[in-house]
Amino acid sequence: MRLIASFVAICLTLSLAANNQIARLHYNGGGDWYNDQDAIPNLCQFLNKHLNTDFIIEESIVKPSDSKIFDYPFIFATGHGKISFNEKEITNLREYFARGGFLYVDDDYGLDDSFREEIKKVFPNKKLVELPINHQIFSSYFKFNKGLPKIHKHDNKRPQAFAIFDNKGRMLVLYTYESNISDGWSDAHNNSPKIRESALKMGANIIHYLITK
């Protein structure tokens, strides 16, 4: 049985629409939310091949204030610049997470400060917690014995993965910093085959973790 069936079942349980398409977040603030437009299609091809899923290859695009945000259990965001949420968007995002939604944010060098400020507005009583290298997400399908892989150099700091969890331990937000996993999904950066494979495998781990957790 395809894993996407489990994904759809989870969506229905969590009061989200049953949708096998990954959405990209079109946020305000001036950042290039549209960066690496082939990243999600490439990831979905990899997922369908290796995880036996049935994701639609084309990405969808949603704004934080859109009602259609509830059609997508997995939302992705990246960029180099500033991100900001207004009050309507904050309220909508809170409802999205309350219904079972998940947001993956990949800093593409420049998003860090504003994202940390804005996600705090959505979750004023929760913190981004760094995931240890033995967290299940690093071994849910492919093994990453050292934790989050380093895809791009940036400031040459160690790659870090942070998450926000609800009171029952369900991951609501995953944030990767100094790694830039999604650039490794794209064809635009002339990555080596080894780096590209590592990035795609980590993307598969994220999805597999969500489906099987």
SEBAMAR-747973 format. One line per 10 residues: number of its first residue (from 1); their letters; for each residue x, y, z negated of N, C-alpha, C, O. Coordinates in steps of 0.001 Angstrom, whole numbers. Example, Ala and Ser with C-alpha at 12.3 -4.5 7.8 and 13.67 -1.06 7.14 Angstrom:
2
1) as) 13190 -5690 -7800 12300 -4500 -7800 13200 -3300 -7800 14236 -3319 -8465; 12850 -2250 -7080 13670 -1060 -7140 12900 30 -7870 13409 1138 -8039 .
***
This chain:
213
1) mrliasfvai) 850 -1205 0 0 0 0 881 1249 0 1863 1326 -738; 529 2197 811 1324 3414 890 1245 4192 -414 203 4231 -1068; 2378 4820 -788 2402 5622 -2007 1467 6802 -1920 1036 7327 -2947; 1139 7237 -692 253 8389 -565 -1114 8078 -1157 -1814 8990 -1597; -1503 6814 -1177 -2783 6449 -1788 -2760 6766 -3271 -3747 7251 -3826; -1640 6496 -3909 -1492 6849 -5320 -1510 8353 -5504 -2074 8863 -6473; -895 9055 -4578 -854 10510 -4640 -2264 11085 -4553 -2614 11989 -5312; -3068 10570 -3639 -4445 11026 -3477 -5258 10708 -4724 -6070 11522 -5165; -5043 9537 -5287 -5770 9158 -6505 -5447 10101 -7649 -6333 10475 -8417; -4187 10486 -7765 -3784 11433 -8800 -4459 12777 -8573 -4921 13411 -9522 .
11) cltlslaann) -4518 13212 -7322 -5155 14488 -6998 -6608 14503 -7456 -7069 15475 -8054; -7319 13425 -7174 -8723 13361 -7541 -8888 13352 -9055 -9806 13976 -9587; -8003 12649 -9746 -8065 12582 -11203 -7821 13948 -11821 -8401 14284 -12854; -6965 14731 -11187 -6575 16024 -11740 -7422 17177 -11216 -7055 18339 -11390; -8534 16877 -10584 -9478 17902 -10097 -8902 18762 -8979 -9307 19910 -8800; -7964 18208 -8234 -7459 18875 -7048 -7964 18129 -5821 -8316 16952 -5897; -7995 18827 -4692 -8433 18171 -3468 -7440 17083 -3066 -6242 17197 -3324; -7943 16046 -2442 -7082 14963 -1971 -6419 15398 -667 -7044 15346 392; -5177 15820 -734 -4506 16387 425 -3083 15847 497 -2334 15938 -475; -2711 15292 1630 -1373 14728 1783 -473 15670 2579 296 15244 3441 .
21) qiarlhyngg) -589 16955 2269 238 17969 2925 921 18818 1863 303 19191 866; 2181 19121 2076 2936 19987 1161 2748 21433 1591 2819 21749 2779; 2510 22308 625 2298 23727 924 3481 24563 462 4127 24257 -540; 3747 25615 1206 4786 26587 843 4101 27818 247 3069 28267 746; 4679 28352 -813 4098 29504 -1486 4540 30806 -819 5728 31124 -751; 3547 31544 -331 3782 32861 261 3606 33900 -845 2508 34413 -1058; 4683 34198 -1533 4629 35099 -2686 4943 36531 -2271 5497 36770 -1198; 4582 37477 -3131 4897 38887 -2925 6208 39235 -3625 6761 38422 -4367; 6692 40434 -3386 7904 40906 -4037 9022 41257 -3084 9961 41956 -3463; 8938 40784 -1848 9941 41139 -853 10904 40039 -495 11705 40201 426 .
31) gdwyndqdai) 10851 38911 -1204 11756 37818 -889 11355 37077 374 10198 37122 791; 12320 36396 978 12058 35675 2228 11466 34300 1903 12146 33277 1982; 10196 34307 1540 9482 33086 1164 9445 32067 2292 9259 30875 2045; 9619 32520 3521 9519 31698 4733 10838 31034 5113 10916 30377 6151; 11860 31190 4305 13205 30716 4634 13230 29210 4955 12543 28414 4316; 14035 28845 5957 14219 27436 6344 12874 26765 6653 12421 25890 5915; 12262 27179 7725 10919 26700 8043 10867 25229 8444 9787 24639 8480; 12004 24640 8742 12015 23215 9084 12259 22325 7870 12266 21101 7994; 12459 22931 6693 12818 22140 5509 11729 21146 5122 12010 19961 4939; 10505 21611 4997 9412 20727 4582 9111 19667 5648 8963 18496 5298 .
41) pnlcqflnkh) 9013 20027 6933 8813 18971 7944 9896 17892 7905 9596 16703 8018; 11146 18305 7745 12229 17323 7686 12107 16439 6449 12323 15229 6518; 11760 17050 5320 11585 16266 4102 10449 15267 4270 10583 14106 3882; 9336 15702 4842 8181 14811 4999 8504 13622 5900 8040 12510 5647; 9291 13846 6940 9713 12740 7790 10532 11739 6990 10372 10528 7141; 11407 12254 6139 12231 11390 5299 11372 10621 4296 11582 9427 4078; 10409 11303 3692 9516 10661 2726 8717 9544 3376 8608 8447 2827; 8165 9822 4531 7342 8833 5216 8155 7597 5621 7637 6481 5647; 9414 7815 5932 10273 6705 6337 10738 5879 5138 10732 4649 5197; 11136 6538 4060 11780 5834 2949 10842 5498 1787 11079 4529 1066 .
51) lntdfiiees) 9794 6278 1601 8866 6015 500 7553 5392 966 6666 5099 164; 7448 5196 2282 6219 4619 2849 5004 5495 2546 3907 4992 2302; 5213 6799 2564 4122 7757 2385 3538 8119 3746 3981 7622 4781; 2553 8979 3726 1891 9391 4965 1638 10896 4930 530 11353 5210; 2668 11657 4585 2517 13106 4531 2393 13696 5919 3049 13246 6858; 1552 14702 6045 1489 15485 7278 2827 16202 7448 3349 16778 6493; 3373 16168 8643 4716 16715 8859 4732 18242 8745 5677 18803 8192; 3719 18911 9250 3694 20368 9211 3370 20858 7786 2521 20286 7103; 4053 21913 7356 3733 22502 6064 2497 23388 6184 2186 23901 7258; 1802 23557 5068 757 24564 4974 1335 25758 4235 2394 25654 3616 .
61) ivkpsdskif) 649 26888 4294 1108 28102 3612 -27 28630 2752 -1151 28801 3225; 274 28888 1483 -740 29413 571 -170 30587 -216 1027 30639 -497; -1038 31520 -564 -665 32612 -1443 -1108 32278 -2864 -2057 31517 -3048; -439 32832 -3863 -797 32512 -5247 -2233 32858 -5606 -2797 32279 -6534; -2827 33792 -4884 -4204 34202 -5172 -5244 33416 -4384 -6440 33566 -4631; -4809 32573 -3431 -5735 31863 -2556 -6536 30810 -3310 -6000 30127 -4183; -7807 30677 -2982 -8600 29588 -3543 -8160 28251 -2963 -8333 27213 -3602; -7594 28264 -1763 -7181 27003 -1146 -5921 26426 -1792 -5482 25338 -1420; -5336 27139 -2752 -4185 26606 -3474 -4548 25300 -4161 -3691 24442 -4375; -5845 25150 -4513 -6301 23956 -5218 -6426 22744 -4295 -6747 21643 -4745 .
71) dypfifatgh) -6173 22952 -3013 -6174 21842 -2060 -4832 21119 -2016 -4714 20074 -1376; -3818 21667 -2690 -2460 21144 -2542 -1849 20811 -3902 -1542 21719 -4675; -1671 19547 -4200 -1086 19163 -5491 404 19452 -5601 945 19476 -6707; 1075 19670 -4477 2513 19959 -4481 2747 21242 -3691 2428 21327 -2505; 3313 22243 -4374 3626 23522 -3732 5115 23811 -3893 5698 23588 -4954; 5703 24306 -2832 7145 24562 -2783 7395 26049 -2562 6672 26707 -1815; 8429 26568 -3222 8816 27974 -3025 10336 28093 -3026 11029 27398 -3767; 10835 28985 -2184 12264 29252 -2136 12469 30680 -1645 11500 31403 -1414; 13704 31083 -1486 14019 32417 -981 15254 33001 -1642 15787 32454 -2608; 15698 34140 -1091 16891 34821 -1591 16564 36055 -2427 17398 36512 -3210 .
81) gkisfnekei) 15363 36594 -2267 15047 37889 -2861 14108 37821 -4038 14072 36827 -4764; 13354 38876 -4223 12505 39021 -5403 11151 38351 -5203 10594 38342 -4106; 10640 37792 -6296 9304 37214 -6329 8513 37934 -7409 9057 38253 -8466; 7226 38195 -7154 6403 38843 -8170 4979 38322 -8094 4483 37997 -7015; 4322 38243 -9251 2934 37823 -9344 2119 38934 -9990 2517 39479 -11020; 967 39276 -9384 72 40231 -10034 -887 39466 -10955 -821 38241 -11051; -1766 40195 -11622 -2633 39565 -12622 -3565 38518 -12009 -3784 37460 -12599; -4106 38807 -10843 -4979 37836 -10177 -4218 36562 -9834 -4735 35456 -9993; -2998 36726 -9366 -2186 35567 -9011 -1809 34758 -10239 -1801 33528 -10195; -1498 35437 -11330 -1156 34746 -12577 -2333 33912 -13062 -2163 32758 -13456 .
91) tnlreyfarg) -3524 34498 -13033 -4725 33779 -13461 -4978 32565 -12579 -5308 31486 -13071; -4821 32749 -11275 -5054 31648 -10345 -4033 30536 -10527 -4376 29354 -10478; -2784 30915 -10735 -1740 29917 -10951 -1971 29139 -12240 -1749 27929 -12277; -2408 29806 -13281 -2698 29102 -14533 -3782 28058 -14335 -3695 26951 -14867; -4811 28419 -13560 -5882 27473 -13282 -5371 26321 -12435 -5761 25170 -12631; -4503 26638 -11498 -3908 25606 -10644 -3155 24573 -11479 -3322 23369 -11289; -2336 25047 -12394 -1578 24123 -13244 -2499 23365 -14197 -2278 22186 -14473; -3519 24035 -14693 -4461 23386 -15606 -5196 22238 -14924 -5568 21261 -15573; -5404 22358 -13616 -6098 21316 -12860 -5165 20181 -12441 -5622 19164 -11920; -3880 20348 -12663 -2935 19283 -12347 -1944 19598 -11255 -1249 18700 -10779 .
101) gflyvdddyg) -1861 20856 -10841 -936 21231 -9770 515 21235 -10213 821 21277 -11404; 1400 21189 -9229 2852 21159 -9460 3529 22149 -8523 3176 22246 -7348; 4503 22882 -9050 5268 23855 -8276 6750 23514 -8361 7305 23376 -9451; 7386 23379 -7197 8835 23210 -7131 9437 24477 -6536 9091 24878 -5425; 10342 25104 -7286 11018 26325 -6844 12509 26044 -6729 13140 25564 -7671; 13057 26348 -5571 14484 26142 -5313 15130 27496 -5044 14869 28121 -4016; 15970 27943 -5965 16646 29223 -5788 17617 29136 -4614 18500 28280 -4585; 17440 30030 -3654 18313 30057 -2483 19289 31231 -2590 19614 31884 -1599; 19744 31478 -3813 20744 32506 -4111 20129 33913 -4093 20183 34618 -3085; 19549 34296 -5226 18994 35632 -5361 17614 35667 -5983 17113 36739 -6320 .
111) lddsfreeik) 16997 34514 -6139 15639 34440 -6662 15604 34307 -8188 14556 34499 -8805; 16721 33987 -8779 16756 33536 -10171 16158 34520 -11170 15252 34152 -11917; 16631 35737 -11204 16182 36701 -12219 14683 36949 -12137 13976 36888 -13143; 14206 37230 -10925 12781 37556 -10792 11901 36340 -11059 10832 36472 -11656; 12333 35164 -10629 11502 33984 -10880 11363 33725 -12378 10267 33437 -12859; 12450 33825 -13103 12380 33583 -14550 11440 34586 -15224 10697 34229 -16139; 11475 35817 -14776 10586 36833 -15344 9124 36543 -15007 8253 36668 -15867; 8854 36161 -13770 7474 35975 -13323 6850 34691 -13875 5667 34676 -14216; 7627 33627 -13964 7055 32384 -14483 6766 32523 -15972 5897 31833 -16505; 7484 33402 -16638 7208 33672 -18055 5845 34337 -18212 5183 34148 -19232 .
121) kvfpnkklve) 5425 35098 -17235 4099 35720 -17276 2999 34658 -17137 1925 34776 -17728; 3285 33639 -16358 2311 32555 -16175 2261 31671 -17420 1191 31227 -17837; 3433 31423 -18006 3538 30569 -19199 4237 31332 -20323 5396 31044 -20622; 3567 32291 -20948 4229 33101 -21985 4656 32308 -23215 5523 32754 -23967; 4063 31149 -23426 4371 30352 -24617 5173 29091 -24306 5314 28211 -25155; 5693 29012 -23091 6494 27853 -22708 7835 28304 -22156 7977 29428 -21675; 8807 27426 -22231 10147 27742 -21767 10569 26786 -20655 10128 25639 -20591; 11435 27295 -19784 12118 26429 -18834 13156 25625 -19601 14069 26190 -20204; 13016 24329 -19577 13900 23432 -20312 14838 22747 -19335 14387 22174 -18343; 16142 22800 -19601 17078 22137 -18703 16945 20622 -18831 16890 20084 -19936 .
131) lpinhqifss) 16894 19948 -17691 16776 18497 -17678 18152 17853 -17838 19095 18236 -17145; 18279 16888 -18733 19562 16180 -18881 19806 15267 -17694 18873 14935 -16963; 21048 14860 -17495 21387 14055 -16319 20734 12675 -16358 20654 12002 -15330; 20269 12246 -17530 19604 10949 -17614 18082 11054 -17508 17374 10082 -17772; 17574 12235 -17122 16133 12363 -16949 15677 11458 -15810 16417 11221 -14855; 14470 10965 -15923 13928 9995 -14969 13896 10514 -13538 13972 9725 -12596; 13785 11813 -13361 13687 12363 -12000 14955 12112 -11194 14919 12110 -9964; 16078 11901 -11881 17345 11654 -11190 17573 10171 -10873 18603 9801 -10310; 16619 9345 -11232 16747 7915 -10931 15401 7291 -10554 15263 6068 -10540; 14414 8130 -10249 13071 7613 -9994 13019 6732 -8751 12177 5839 -8664 .
141) yfkfnkglpk) 13903 6970 -7796 13977 6133 -6593 15436 5939 -6180 15932 4814 -6129; 16106 7035 -5889 17543 6988 -5626 18287 7366 -6910 17764 8103 -7746; 19509 6854 -7054 20287 7082 -8264 21205 8294 -8105 21984 8374 -7156; 21102 9235 -9045 22022 10367 -9136 22634 10332 -10531 22106 10932 -11467; 23735 9634 -10658 24331 9404 -11973 24840 10676 -12634 24975 10731 -13856; 25120 11691 -11840 25604 12963 -12392 24508 14016 -12454 24786 15190 -12696; 23285 13610 -12239 22183 14567 -12275 22015 15286 -10949 22303 14725 -9891; 21557 16504 -11003 21241 17280 -9803 22461 17442 -8895 23514 17875 -9362; 22341 17103 -7613 23486 17249 -6708 23730 18707 -6334 22811 19525 -6314; 24977 19004 -6041 25384 20340 -5597 25365 20343 -4073 26153 19642 -3438 .
151) ihkhdnkrpq) 24460 21135 -3482 24335 21159 -2027 25099 22331 -1424 25848 22158 -462; 24913 23531 -1990 25638 24709 -1509 26457 25336 -2631 26105 25229 -3806; 27544 25986 -2257 28499 26500 -3229 27933 27620 -4086 28028 27573 -5313; 27337 28643 -3440 26832 29825 -4139 27932 30418 -5012 28976 30802 -4485; 27736 30506 -6334 28766 31060 -7220 29669 29989 -7796 30446 30243 -8716; 29560 28790 -7247 30363 27654 -7681 30109 27272 -9141 30972 26689 -9797; 28918 27607 -9640 28522 27169 -10969 27948 25761 -10862 27639 25289 -9768; 27810 25108 -11988 27250 23758 -11962 25763 23820 -11614 25067 24744 -12036; 25276 22856 -10857 23849 22828 -10519 23026 22486 -11758 23431 21666 -12582; 21861 23128 -11873 20994 22903 -13019 19547 22724 -12565 19090 23374 -11625 .
161) afaifdnkgr) 18852 21847 -13240 17423 21640 -13009 16680 21970 -14293 17031 21480 -15366; 15660 22797 -14180 14844 23203 -15326 13398 22803 -15053 12985 22671 -13901; 12647 22614 -16114 11245 22240 -15945 10400 22857 -17046 10890 23196 -18124; 9123 22990 -16743 8109 23369 -17730 7126 22212 -17810 6663 21707 -16787; 6811 21796 -19031 5915 20666 -19259 4671 21122 -20010 4705 22096 -20762; 3570 20400 -19792 2390 20686 -20599 2498 19964 -21937 3510 19319 -22210; 1482 20064 -22764 1546 19501 -24112 1536 17976 -24133 1825 17361 -25160; 1200 17366 -22986 1204 15905 -22900 2459 15376 -22211 2595 14173 -21988; 3366 16279 -21878 4607 15860 -21252 4586 15812 -19743 5552 15356 -19132; 3495 16277 -19112 3443 16307 -17649 4223 17495 -17127 4055 18616 -17607 .
171) mlvlytyesn) 5073 17253 -16147 5865 18326 -15548 4977 19210 -14684 4297 18724 -13781; 4987 20499 -14962 4196 21470 -14209 5035 22209 -13178 4588 22469 -12061; 6258 22543 -13571 7160 23319 -12721 8537 22680 -12761 9030 22302 -13824; 9148 22566 -11598 10555 22180 -11494 11290 23323 -10826 10843 23838 -9801; 12416 23725 -11398 13204 24838 -10857 14653 24401 -10749 15262 24008 -11744; 15214 24468 -9536 16613 24104 -9334 17443 25352 -9036 17051 26212 -8248; 18596 25420 -9687 19460 26605 -9653 20896 26180 -9361 21380 25185 -9901; 21575 26946 -8499 22959 26665 -8110 23110 25281 -7471 24129 24609 -7630; 22092 24892 -6765 22119 23618 -6047 21658 23807 -4612 22331 23397 -3666; 20486 24441 -4467 19883 24749 -3169 19556 23496 -2361 19953 23341 -1206 .
181) isdgwsdahn) 18818 22617 -3020 18402 21364 -2412 17730 21574 -1056 18027 20863 -96; 16828 22550 -979 16026 22699 241 16847 23144 1447 16462 22853 2579; 17962 23838 1244 18832 24161 2376 19407 22889 2979 19701 22827 4173; 19561 21879 2134 20043 20598 2634 19010 19840 3438 19352 18921 4182; 17740 20218 3297 16689 19601 4115 16654 20191 5520 16182 19553 6461; 17158 21415 5650 17058 22153 6908 18197 21809 7854 19275 21389 7435; 17932 21996 9134 18965 21798 10160 19812 23044 10380 20745 23016 11182; 19506 24135 9688 20085 25436 10016 21447 25695 9403 22053 26725 9699; 21961 24798 8554 23137 25145 7760 24360 24290 8031 25355 24387 7312; 24301 23462 9050 25464 22677 9450 26025 21858 8282 27240 21750 8114 .
191) nspkiresal) 25129 21289 7486 25577 20448 6385 26141 19132 6912 25744 18654 7974; 27057 18564 6167 27584 17255 6525 26483 16211 6352 25550 16426 5578; 26575 15096 7051 25566 14034 6873 25437 13588 5420 24335 13279 4968; 26534 13550 4691 26510 13122 3287 25726 14111 2429 24905 13708 1604; 25979 15400 2623 25275 16433 1862 23793 16433 2216 22939 16527 1334; 23494 16330 3486 22102 16321 3931 21351 15129 3332 20226 15269 2854; 21979 13975 3364 21344 12785 2808 21099 12938 1306 20050 12542 799; 22065 13510 609 21924 13722 -833 20744 14636 -1135 19974 14376 -2059; 20601 15702 -359 19502 16651 -570 18149 15995 -304 17206 16176 -1074; 18058 15248 769 16798 14586 1110 16443 13513 75 15277 13347 -281 .
201) kmganiihyl) 17443 12801 -395 17199 11791 -1428 16692 12426 -2719 15810 11878 -3381; 17249 13579 -3075 16771 14253 -4283 15346 14737 -4083 14539 14682 -5011; 15026 15208 -2894 13649 15581 -2602 12707 14395 -2726 11594 14528 -3235; 13155 13236 -2262 12347 12026 -2385 12150 11650 -3851 11073 11201 -4243; 13188 11834 -4655 13068 11542 -6087 12013 12411 -6753 11265 11938 -7608; 11950 13680 -6364 10957 14585 -6943 9541 14076 -6662 8707 13991 -7563; 9291 13743 -5404 7969 13260 -5021 7662 11919 -5682 6563 11719 -6200; 8615 11013 -5666 8390 9702 -6260 8122 9815 -7755 7270 9110 -8296; 8843 10693 -8408 8619 10918 -9845 7189 11385 -10101 6530 10902 -11021; 6718 12315 -9295 5362 12839 -9486 4302 11779 -9234 3298 11724 -9945 .
211) itk) 4514 10944 -8236 3522 9944 -7880 3465 8812 -8902 2391 8291 -9202; 4617 8440 -9428 4674 7257 -10275 4732 7536 -11760 4621 6611 -12565; 4903 8792 -12142 5024 9139 -13565 3740 8816 -14307 3651 9039 -15514 .
***
